[in-house]
Amino acid sequence: MRGLLPIIIACLFSIQLNGQGITIDPEVRMLALGDSYTIGQSVALEERWPQQFVAELRKMGVKAPDPVYIATTGWTTKNLLDGMDSKLDTTESYNLVSILIGVNNQYQGIDITTYEPELEEIIQRALRIAGHDPGRVFMLSIPDYAYTPYGNGRRSISEGIDAYNSINNRVAATYGIPYVDVTAISREGLVQPELVAEDGLHPSGIQYGAWVEGIMPFLVTGNIQSNASQSLQKDEGVTIRIFPNPTNASILIHADQQMESYGIRDSRGSLLERRILSGNPLLLDLSHLGPGIYFLEVATAQSRVTRSFILN
């Protein structure tokens, strides 16, 4: 998306998938529900995560106009429900709906017991819009604004965000809709200031790009199907799978073309090892490496592909 940095950032995700993957049709009409994180407060239109997401779909050959937004800075779950009542054009149809809501419930000190029933109503409405298909509705976790200059690392904020995310994760699982945890990457904001927008509070376009990098492997189309236990991406006609990712000791690599060599680089780009290959799939023992973010370079006769993985 924007070079090496977003790829490194994307490695930090803890991504969960409840039920099936995210269903993508040859033509996608997306409805984005939420608050300031959905409309990308303090970033340009093209840097919003839904905009970046549909841009990636277009690269896959999917026909996808810009998303339709029902989202406003400061909205709570109650505000979003009211917004769906007043702003949703019922003459339009959508086959993909995203949900990211709840930070303002926490910020405004609203009784947390109101969050679950209101979130359930939002999901139920989203499912009706998407033809009652759980694969066409997906939820993102709430980012942690404690890890911004505004939040200044306040533990009470993180504890509040965790409480809300515990609820939305459980509710998403109940309805069988995919759930993407972007909170982990938001918690890099104080050590990687480029992840925070100029307002010192909201995610930057770079962070939103990293969210999209984390979503892409879990799309289900006629040609791509992936799940949370494997990392799958396709470049220049080559599909590379890494399993498991993250890992504790080893990874299994599989390519749909004959692999000729591989290399491993650390997060700074230093080459740690390079080997000629004779097998496919390949099991790599990583016990000699310490915990961290690494990059696997695989060469085939046609191309060279780089994939990231995490060693715990």
C-alpha positions in Angstrom: 0.0 0.0 0.0 2.6 2.6 1.0 5.8 0.6 1.0 7.4 -1.3 3.8 6.1 0.5 6.9 2.4 -0.5 6.5 3.5 -4.1 5.9 5.4 -4.0 9.2 2.4 -2.4 10.9 0.0 -5.0 9.5 2.1 -7.8 11.2 1.0 -6.4 14.6 -2.6 -7.3 14.2 -4.4 -9.9 16.3 -7.1 -10.8 13.9 -10.0 -13.0 14.7 -12.6 -14.4 12.3 -15.9 -15.5 13.7 -18.0 -17.8 11.5 -17.3 -17.5 7.8 -15.0 -15.1 5.9 -16.0 -11.7 4.4 -17.9 -12.5 1.2 -16.9 -10.4 -1.8 -19.0 -10.4 -5.0 -17.7 -9.4 -8.4 -19.6 -6.1 -7.7 -19.6 -4.6 -4.2 -21.8 -1.9 -2.9 -20.5 -1.1 0.6 -22.3 0.6 3.5 -20.0 1.8 6.2 -21.6 2.4 9.7 -19.8 4.1 12.5 -18.3 7.2 13.9 -15.1 9.3 13.5 -13.0 6.2 12.9 -15.2 5.3 9.9 -15.2 8.8 8.3 -11.6 9.2 9.1 -11.6 12.4 11.2 -8.5 14.5 10.4 -7.5 12.6 7.3 -8.3 13.1 3.6 -11.2 11.3 2.0 -9.0 8.8 0.2 -7.2 7.9 3.4 -10.4 6.7 5.2 -10.1 3.0 5.8 -13.3 2.2 3.8 -12.0 4.2 0.9 -8.7 2.4 1.0 -10.5 -0.9 1.3 -12.6 -0.5 -1.8 -9.5 0.7 -3.7 -7.9 -2.6 -2.9 -11.0 -4.4 -4.1 -10.8 -2.6 -7.4 -7.2 -3.8 -7.7 -8.6 -7.3 -7.5 -10.9 -6.6 -10.4 -14.0 -6.1 -8.2 -16.4 -3.4 -9.4 -16.8 -1.2 -6.3 -18.0 2.4 -6.1 -17.1 4.5 -3.2 -18.7 3.4 0.1 -21.9 5.0 1.4 -21.4 6.3 4.9 -23.7 6.5 7.8 -21.2 7.8 10.3 -20.4 11.1 12.2 -17.8 12.1 14.6 -19.0 11.8 18.2 -21.7 9.2 17.4 -22.7 6.6 20.0 -24.6 3.4 19.3 -27.8 5.3 19.9 -26.8 8.1 17.5 -25.9 5.5 14.9 -29.4 3.8 15.2 -31.0 7.3 14.8 -28.8 8.0 11.8 -29.8 4.7 10.2 -33.4 5.8 10.7 -32.9 9.2 9.1 -30.1 8.7 6.6 -30.5 5.2 5.2 -31.8 5.3 1.6 -34.1 2.2 1.6 -34.2 2.3 -2.2 -30.5 1.4 -2.4 -29.2 -2.1 -2.0 -25.9 -3.1 -0.3 -24.0 -6.4 -0.3 -21.4 -5.5 2.2 -21.8 -3.6 5.5 -19.1 -2.7 8.0 -19.6 -1.7 11.7 -17.3 0.2 14.0 -19.0 1.9 16.9 -18.7 2.3 20.6 -15.7 4.6 21.4 -18.0 7.5 22.2 -20.2 5.4 24.5 -17.0 4.9 26.5 -15.7 8.5 26.1 -19.0 10.1 27.2 -19.3 7.8 30.2 -22.6 6.2 29.0 -23.8 3.3 31.1 -22.0 0.3 29.4 -25.1 -1.9 29.9 -26.8 0.0 27.1 -24.1 -0.9 24.6 -24.9 -4.5 24.0 -28.6 -4.3 23.2 -28.0 -1.2 20.9 -25.1 -3.0 19.1 -27.3 -6.1 18.6 -30.0 -3.9 17.0 -27.3 -2.4 14.7 -26.1 -5.8 13.7 -29.7 -7.1 13.1 -30.4 -4.1 10.8 -27.1 -4.6 9.0 -27.9 -8.2 8.4 -31.3 -7.3 7.0 -29.6 -4.8 4.7 -27.2 -7.5 3.5 -29.8 -10.2 2.9 -29.3 -12.0 6.2 -25.9 -13.3 5.2 -23.4 -13.0 8.1 -20.5 -13.1 5.6 -21.6 -9.7 4.2 -21.5 -7.9 7.6 -18.2 -7.5 9.5 -17.2 -5.6 12.6 -14.0 -3.9 13.6 -12.9 -3.6 17.2 -12.6 -0.1 18.8 -9.1 1.4 18.6 -7.5 2.5 21.9 -7.0 6.3 21.9 -5.0 6.0 25.1 -2.0 5.4 22.8 -2.2 8.9 21.3 -0.8 12.2 22.5 -4.3 13.1 23.7 -4.7 9.8 25.6 -1.2 10.0 27.0 -1.2 6.3 27.9 -3.9 6.5 30.5 -4.7 3.1 31.7 -8.3 3.9 32.5 -9.0 4.5 28.8 -7.5 1.2 27.8 -9.5 -0.6 30.5 -12.7 1.0 29.2 -11.9 0.2 25.6 -11.2 -3.4 26.6 -14.5 -3.7 28.3 -16.4 -2.5 25.2 -14.3 -4.7 22.9 -15.1 -7.7 25.1 -18.8 -7.1 24.4 -18.6 -6.4 20.7 -16.3 -9.4 20.1 -18.8 -11.7 21.9 -21.8 -10.2 20.2 -20.1 -10.6 16.7 -19.5 -14.2 17.5 -23.1 -14.7 18.5 -24.3 -13.5 15.1 -21.5 -15.3 13.3 -20.1 -12.2 11.6 -16.4 -11.7 11.0 -14.6 -9.6 13.6 -11.3 -7.8 12.9 -9.2 -6.7 15.9 -7.5 -3.4 15.1 -6.9 -2.4 18.7 -3.5 -4.0 18.8 -2.1 -1.8 16.0 -3.7 1.3 17.6 -1.6 0.6 20.7 1.6 1.3 18.8 0.6 4.9 18.4 2.9 6.3 21.1 6.0 4.5 19.8 5.1 5.0 16.1 3.7 8.6 15.9 3.1 8.2 12.1 0.1 6.0 13.1 -1.7 9.1 14.6 -3.3 11.9 12.7 -2.2 15.5 13.1 -5.0 16.1 15.6 -3.1 13.9 18.1 -6.2 11.7 18.7 -7.4 9.8 15.6 -5.6 7.2 13.4 -3.6 8.5 10.4 -4.1 7.3 6.9 -1.1 5.0 7.4 -2.8 3.3 10.3 -6.0 3.0 8.3 -4.0 1.4 5.5 -2.6 -1.1 8.0 -6.2 -2.0 9.0 -7.0 -2.7 5.4 -3.9 -4.9 5.0 -5.2 -6.9 8.0 -8.6 -7.3 6.5 -7.6 -8.4 3.0 -6.5 -12.0 3.7 -9.9 -12.9 5.1 -11.9 -12.0 2.0 -13.8 -14.9 0.3 -14.4 -14.5 -3.4 -14.7 -17.0 -6.3 -10.9 -17.3 -6.4 -9.7 -16.5 -2.9 -10.6 -18.1 0.4 -8.7 -17.8 3.6 -9.2 -18.2 7.4 -7.6 -16.9 10.6 -5.2 -19.8 10.8 -3.3 -19.0 7.7 -1.8 -16.0 5.9 -2.7 -16.0 2.2 -1.9 -13.4 -0.4 -1.5 -13.4 -4.2 0.9 -11.3 -6.3 1.8 -11.6 -9.9 0.0 -14.9 -10.2 1.7 -16.5 -7.2 -0.2 -17.5 -4.1 1.8 -17.9 -0.9 0.5 -19.5 2.3 2.2 -19.2 5.7 0.8 -21.4 8.5 0.5 -20.7 11.4 1.0 -16.9 11.5 1.8 -15.8 14.2 3.9 -18.8 15.2 5.9 -20.0 18.2 8.6 -22.2 16.5 8.1 -23.0 12.9 6.1 -22.2 9.8 4.8 -24.2 6.8 5.1 -22.5 3.5 3.2 -23.4 0.4 3.2 -21.8 -3.0 1.1 -22.6 -6.1 4.3 -22.4 -8.2 7.6 -24.2 -7.6 9.7 -22.3 -5.1 13.4 -21.9 -6.0 14.7 -20.1 -3.0 13.8 -18.2 0.2 15.2 -15.6 2.4 14.4 -14.2 5.8 14.9 -10.6 6.8 14.3 -8.9 10.2 12.1 -5.8 10.7 15.0 -3.5 9.8 15.5 -5.3 6.5 18.7 -7.1 7.3 19.1 -10.4 5.6 19.4 -13.2 8.1 19.5 -16.3 5.9 18.9 -17.3 2.3 18.6 -20.9 1.0 18.0 -22.7 -2.3 14.9 -24.9 -2.2 14.0 -28.3 -3.4 10.6 -28.9 -1.9 7.1 -27.5 -1.8 5.6 -27.2 0.8 8.4 -26.3 3.0 8.6 -26.6 6.8 11.0 -24.0 8.4 12.4 -24.3 11.9 12.6 -20.8 13.4 13.8 -21.8 16.9 17.1 -20.0 16.3 15.4 -16.7 15.9 14.1 -14.4 18.7 10.6 -13.0 19.0 9.7 -10.3 16.5 8.5 -9.3 13.1 10.2 -11.0 10.1 9.9 -11.0 6.3 9.9 -14.1 4.2 11.1 -13.7 0.6 10.1 -16.5 -1.8 11.5 -16.7 -5.3 9.9 -18.7 -8.1 10.8 -18.8 -11.8 8.3 -16.0 -12.5 8.5 -13.6 -9.5 9.8 -12.8 -6.1 7.2 -12.4 -3.3 7.6 -11.0 0.2 5.4 -11.9 3.1 5.5 -11.0 6.8 5.2 -13.2 9.8 5.4 -12.9 13.6 7.5 -15.1 15.8 6.2 -15.1 19.4 
